[in-house]
């Protein structure tokens, strides 16, 4: 077993553990900090894939800017950690069933994938461009422009909504 495989498994276990902490911690600030840890471990996986640009963007954009906004909203709403840890309600049961269904569908879809990746990696020009800022910019602002703008608009609406909800208490 190579060091890359060992590091991958370490990062994978850390990602699952920190993502579980995001869901199960009662304190919202603790959940947000666990999400930051998850983002850092995910950046480690990107480094193992030789996608250093994506790893740097993961740390700068998600672990930096987005999490600052999340913590700002959490603190603005003054969320507390009251209430039971697990309270089974019909909506939570339906959510759990939906999560199991989505996970099952994901497993079925992954099993239908071909065993061999497409041959684009055989082209040295594409391999050399993979993960560079120029290639990322080309793909992000041509093929994925609408989803990129939709996500930025969604984040803006979420922040404005949190401020509107918290405004009477300020």
C-alpha positions as a Python dict, from the first residue, in 0.01 Angstrom:
ca = {
    (1, 'X'): (0, 0, 0),
    (2, 'X'): (148, 336, -104),
    (3, 'X'): (160, 653, 103),
    (4, 'X'): (-99, 812, -127),
    (5, 'X'): (-345, 534, -51),
    (6, 'X'): (-280, 562, 322),
    (7, 'X'): (-333, 939, 309),
    (8, 'X'): (-649, 892, 104),
    (9, 'X'): (-796, 659, 365),
    (10, 'X'): (-695, 893, 647),
    (11, 'X'): (-859, 1187, 469),
    (12, 'X'): (-1167, 979, 384),
    (13, 'X'): (-1220, 873, 745),
    (14, 'X'): (-1162, 1231, 862),
    (15, 'X'): (-1412, 1364, 606),
    (16, 'X'): (-1679, 1117, 716),
    (17, 'X'): (-1612, 1190, 1084),
    (18, 'X'): (-1624, 1567, 1045),
    (19, 'X'): (-1933, 1549, 822),
    (20, 'X'): (-2103, 1333, 1086),
    (21, 'X'): (-2008, 1591, 1349),
    (22, 'X'): (-2173, 1861, 1135),
    (23, 'X'): (-2499, 1667, 1150),
    (24, 'X'): (-2491, 1541, 1508),
    (25, 'X'): (-2337, 1826, 1711),
    (26, 'X'): (-2593, 2028, 1905),
    (27, 'X'): (-2394, 2351, 1899),
    (28, 'X'): (-2430, 2531, 1562),
    (29, 'X'): (-2086, 2694, 1588),
    (30, 'X'): (-1933, 2351, 1655),
    (31, 'X'): (-2113, 2217, 1349),
    (32, 'X'): (-1976, 2503, 1140),
    (33, 'X'): (-1623, 2436, 1264),
    (34, 'X'): (-1664, 2067, 1179),
    (35, 'X'): (-1766, 2175, 830),
    (36, 'X'): (-1447, 2380, 804),
    (37, 'X'): (-1248, 2070, 901),
    (38, 'X'): (-1435, 1871, 637),
    (39, 'X'): (-1343, 2132, 375),
    (40, 'X'): (-975, 2112, 472),
    (41, 'X'): (-972, 1732, 454),
    (42, 'X'): (-1143, 1751, 114),
    (43, 'X'): (-869, 1988, 0),
    (44, 'X'): (-621, 1720, 105),
    (45, 'X'): (-796, 1471, -123),
    (46, 'X'): (-772, 1723, -408),
    (47, 'X'): (-397, 1753, -345),
    (48, 'X'): (-367, 1374, -368),
    (49, 'X'): (-542, 1397, -708),
    (50, 'X'): (-282, 1653, -823),
    (51, 'X'): (-552, 1921, -848),
    (52, 'X'): (-362, 2182, -646),
    (53, 'X'): (-559, 2474, -787),
    (54, 'X'): (-890, 2320, -684),
    (55, 'X'): (-743, 2243, -339),
    (56, 'X'): (-633, 2605, -295),
    (57, 'X'): (-972, 2732, -410),
    (58, 'X'): (-1141, 2487, -172),
    (59, 'X'): (-952, 2635, 121),
    (60, 'X'): (-982, 2999, 14),
    (61, 'X'): (-1342, 3004, -104),
    (62, 'X'): (-1522, 2744, 105),
    (63, 'X'): (-1317, 2717, 425),
    (64, 'X'): (-1252, 3090, 415),
    (65, 'X'): (-1518, 3311, 265),
    (66, 'X'): (-1828, 3089, 269),
    (67, 'X'): (-1772, 2971, 625),
    (68, 'X'): (-1725, 3328, 745),
    (69, 'X'): (-2067, 3402, 600),
    (70, 'X'): (-2217, 3091, 763),
    (71, 'X'): (-2072, 3185, 1102),
    (72, 'X'): (-2196, 3541, 1058),
    (73, 'X'): (-2548, 3414, 994),
    (74, 'X'): (-2531, 3169, 1288),
    (75, 'X'): (-2417, 3441, 1524),
    (76, 'X'): (-2666, 3691, 1383),
    (77, 'X'): (-2953, 3450, 1444),
    (78, 'X'): (-2825, 3377, 1799),
    (79, 'X'): (-2894, 3006, 1765),
    (80, 'X'): (-2879, 2805, 2085),
    (81, 'X'): (-2833, 2436, 2146),
    (82, 'X'): (-3159, 2368, 2329),
    (83, 'X'): (-3386, 2072, 2276),
    (84, 'X'): (-3328, 1699, 2258),
    (85, 'X'): (-3052, 1560, 2045),
    (86, 'X'): (-3282, 1330, 1847),
    (87, 'X'): (-3656, 1373, 1834),
    (88, 'X'): (-3834, 1150, 1585),
    (89, 'X'): (-4101, 1340, 1395),
    (90, 'X'): (-4281, 1238, 1075),
    (91, 'X'): (-4084, 1492, 871),
    (92, 'X'): (-3751, 1360, 1004),
    (93, 'X'): (-3857, 1002, 933),
    (94, 'X'): (-3955, 1103, 578),
    (95, 'X'): (-3621, 1284, 541),
    (96, 'X'): (-3432, 977, 659),
    (97, 'X'): (-3620, 756, 412),
    (98, 'X'): (-3549, 1004, 133),
    (99, 'X'): (-3178, 1006, 225),
    (100, 'X'): (-3168, 625, 216),
    (101, 'X'): (-3343, 629, -123),
    (102, 'X'): (-3098, 884, -266),
    (103, 'X'): (-2801, 689, -128),
    (104, 'X'): (-2936, 366, -278),
    (105, 'X'): (-2988, 534, -615),
    (106, 'X'): (-2632, 666, -598),
    (107, 'X'): (-2495, 317, -533),
    (108, 'X'): (-2695, 176, -826),
    (109, 'X'): (-2569, 455, -1054),
    (110, 'X'): (-2208, 403, -945),
    (111, 'X'): (-2230, 30, -1013),
    (112, 'X'): (-2344, 103, -1370),
    (113, 'X'): (-2036, 314, -1444),
    (114, 'X'): (-1782, 159, -1680),
    (115, 'X'): (-1472, 11, -1524),
    (116, 'X'): (-1234, 212, -1743),
    (117, 'X'): (-1226, 591, -1747),
    (118, 'X'): (-1267, 766, -2084),
    (119, 'X'): (-951, 801, -2290),
    (120, 'X'): (-908, 1175, -2240),
    (121, 'X'): (-618, 1110, -2004),
    (122, 'X'): (-421, 964, -2294),
    (123, 'X'): (-404, 1313, -2449),
    (124, 'X'): (-98, 1484, -2295),
    (125, 'X'): (-225, 1835, -2375),
    (126, 'X'): (-537, 1781, -2165),
    (127, 'X'): (-341, 1622, -1883),
    (128, 'X'): (-106, 1924, -1873),
    (129, 'X'): (-401, 2169, -1860),
    (130, 'X'): (-595, 1981, -1592),
    (131, 'X'): (-627, 2180, -1269),
    (132, 'X'): (-472, 2502, -1400),
    (133, 'X'): (-632, 2839, -1339),
    (134, 'X'): (-676, 2899, -1713),
    (135, 'X'): (-858, 2571, -1766),
    (136, 'X'): (-1071, 2623, -1456),
    (137, 'X'): (-1167, 2971, -1575),
    (138, 'X'): (-1253, 2847, -1924),
    (139, 'X'): (-1477, 2571, -1790),
    (140, 'X'): (-1633, 2780, -1513),
    (141, 'X'): (-1718, 3081, -1727),
    (142, 'X'): (-1829, 2895, -2040),
    (143, 'X'): (-1980, 2556, -1964),
    (144, 'X'): (-2081, 2621, -1601),
    (145, 'X'): (-2162, 2995, -1609),
    (146, 'X'): (-2533, 2963, -1525),
    (147, 'X'): (-2485, 2727, -1226),
    (148, 'X'): (-2201, 2947, -1099),
    (149, 'X'): (-2421, 3257, -1108),
    (150, 'X'): (-2719, 3066, -963),
    (151, 'X'): (-2514, 2955, -662),
    (152, 'X'): (-2388, 3309, -601),
    (153, 'X'): (-2744, 3441, -618),
    (154, 'X'): (-2865, 3166, -384),
    (155, 'X'): (-2598, 3256, -127),
    (156, 'X'): (-2693, 3624, -151),
    (157, 'X'): (-3062, 3544, -98),
    (158, 'X'): (-2977, 3323, 202),
    (159, 'X'): (-2775, 3599, 365),
    (160, 'X'): (-3044, 3862, 304),
    (161, 'X'): (-3307, 3621, 438),
    (162, 'X'): (-3105, 3559, 755),
    (163, 'X'): (-3064, 3932, 812),
    (164, 'X'): (-3438, 3990, 760),
    (165, 'X'): (-3526, 3712, 1004),
    (166, 'X'): (-3281, 3839, 1266),
    (167, 'X'): (-3354, 4211, 1221),
    (168, 'X'): (-3639, 4236, 1478),
    (169, 'X'): (-3403, 4105, 1748),
    (170, 'X'): (-3114, 4340, 1666),
}
